[in-house]
Amino acid sequence: FDAILPDADNFSRAVEYSIDADTKEVELVWEYGQFEEETLYTFFIGDADYMPLTGNALITFGGTQPARLIEVTRTTPAIKVFDLALPGNFSYRSERLPSLYP
């Protein structure tokens, strides 16, 4: 077996692919995480969701300490809309809720 890669040399990312079912071709459309100024690595419980109202992506880096919830535009380069750190906690499948106020 190959040596285990240290956490400092790993990264996690969110990706979007376009899949042509007829030709069986897959194309990378968008990604966030590998080429950013700050790379994050979560060795478990990560998630990424498309936000239909804004077109943004909500990404959960849940297995980091602290866990991070980051919303970014799906542009290249991506622009952070918000970045929330949850010290001392793990997070799994975060969801963006509509306002609690009318």
N, C-alpha and C positions, 0 to 999 in steps of 0.2 A: 504494500500500500504506500501511497505517497504520504509525505509528512503533512500534518495538519497545518493549515494556513492560519497564522495568528489573527485574532480579531482585528487588530490594527491594520492588517493588510486586506481585509474584506470590506465589502460595501453591500448595501441593499438598495433596490431601486423599484420604482413603479414603471410599468411599461404598458403601451397600447399597441396592439397588432391589428393589421387588416388581413383577413383570411378570405381567399377566394376558394369557395367550396368546389367549384367546377375544375379549376386547374390545380388545386391542392397547393397553391403558392401562399406563402406567409410573408408579410412585409412589416417591418418595424415602423410604426407611425410616429411615436412619441415616447420619450423616457425622461425620468427625473431621478437623480440620485448619484449616478456614477461620475458625472462631470461637474458637479456643483462645487462651490468653494468649500463647503463643509460636507464630507461624506459621512453617512450614518450606516451603522450595521446592526441589524436586529436578527439574532440567531433563531428567533421563533416569533410567533404571533404578529405578523404584519398584514396590512390590508390597504387596498386602494379603491376608491369609489369615484365614478364620474358624477359630477354635480350638474343635473340637467338644466337648472335655472340659470346658472352662471357659465357653464362649460368648463369650470375648473375641475381639479382633481383633489380629493381629500385623502391624504396618505397617513396611515398609522404605522409608526415605527414602534411597535408595542413591546418588544423584548429588550429595549434599551433602558438604561438607568441614567437619567429619568426617561420615561416613555415620552415620545414626541408625536403630536398631531400637527400636521403641516398641510395647509391648503395652498395650492399653487395654480397659476394659469397653465393652460396646456399649450403654451407658446414655446418657441425655442429662441433664446433661453427662457425658462420658466421664471415667473415672478411670484414671490411669496405674498399671499394675501394675509395669512396669519401663521404663527408658529407658537404652539402651546406645549410647554414642558410640564410633565406630571411627576414631580420628584417623589421617589420612593414607591412608585406604583407601576404596574404593568397595565396596558390597555389593549383591548381586543375588539376589532370591528367597530370603531368609532363611527358615529353618524352625526351629520349636521342637521339640527332641528330648526324648524321655523321659529320665529320670535315667540316668546312666551307672552308677549304683550300685544293687545289689539292695535 
